[in-house]
Amino acid sequence: MAQQHFLLSAKARTLSLRRIFALSEEEAFEMFKQSRWGHHDSICPDCGSVAKHYFIKTRRQWRCRDCNHTFSVTSGTVFAFHKLPLKVYLAAIAIYCNAVKGMSALQLSRDLDVQYKTAFVLAHKIRESLMAQRDETELDGEVEMDGAYVNGHVRPKNKKAERVDRRLAENQKADKRCVFVLRSRDGKGQGGKRTLTFVMKNENQASVLKLAGRFVRKGSTVFADEANAYDPLHAYFPTRRINHQVEYRSDDGTHTNLAESYFSRFRRMQYGQVHKFGVMYLDNYANEAAYREDNRRMSNGEMFSDIMMKCAGSRTSRDFCGYWQGNKRLAERVH
């Protein structure tokens, strides 16, 4: 008898939207407070003082006993200056957790009954917290690496005489980017352990070597395909290559299937939800897919708590606080 998939089991369902929407504002406040500070006293985001600060009950705010700064449970976090009830933000995180292939801003706006602009910024703030709190320690053991291009499709002209050679650089789209992935194996045959993603203009030797030197521990075995961008790795790591024109897994077990598994989820997010990635925030989308892939066996309740703590532990977003008033990122993050 086939074993039941984890996502079909009761263990995967430890949180319900019904429970979130049934919360009172006081309960939502306590939940966010617990995620931010746990059982400790409130911490002033301005001076860092940890003390029994004066609590203004009517406003649900504290006044710092040391610097006299007034702050709320969301001050200094990605949800700073919020205008909606806290319960809406908790519901947004819950909906975000349940969407295993990502969540479009349009769908989120319908689920929460808020404007598209509100949902767009809210989803991006969650992605920003995942990026700010991601583990960037070195990967070790067996590490797979690969790259995939997005925003590169050039639609051919209707008439054959007007078509151009889409392989040439001058006929490529300006927004074409390469999403590069480093993924370590868990060593137990259960799939990937941790995934790091980066955005490049193209898959090149200099960027690959720089990222591998920074994020792959010396002595780790690297797995890659036959693209020439990975040729210099042989001088620094034990390296095994697979020729995908011949096979996807060699007889000696060499493959990059775990990196391809990440790209499978990433493409499902692209084609089924987001449809088009803007290059300015492509790094956040790529990291979101990595987070979902690494935590694919985490229950939705555990993921909700984890993302809540990440949002509470992330500083106010410089890119999305006042986004629709013109405060936008000026340069994309590329390696």
Secondary structure, 3 states (H helix, E strand, C coil): CCCCCHHHCHHHCCCCHHHHHCCCHHHHHHHHHHHHHCCCCCECCCCCCECCCEEECCCCEEECCCCCCEECCCCCCCCCCCCCCHHHHHHHHHHHHHCCCCCCHHHHHHHHCCCHHHHHHHHHHHHHHHHHCCCCCCECCEEEEEEEEECCCCCCCCCHHHCCCCCCHHHCCCCCEEEEEEEEECCCCCCEEEEEEEEECCCCHHHHHHHHHHHECCCCEEEEECCHHHHHHHHCCCEEEECCCCCCECCCCCECHHHHHHHHHHHHHHHHHHCCCCHHHHHHHHHHHHHHHHCCCCCHHHHHHHHHHHHHHCCCCCCCCCHHHCCCCCCCCCC
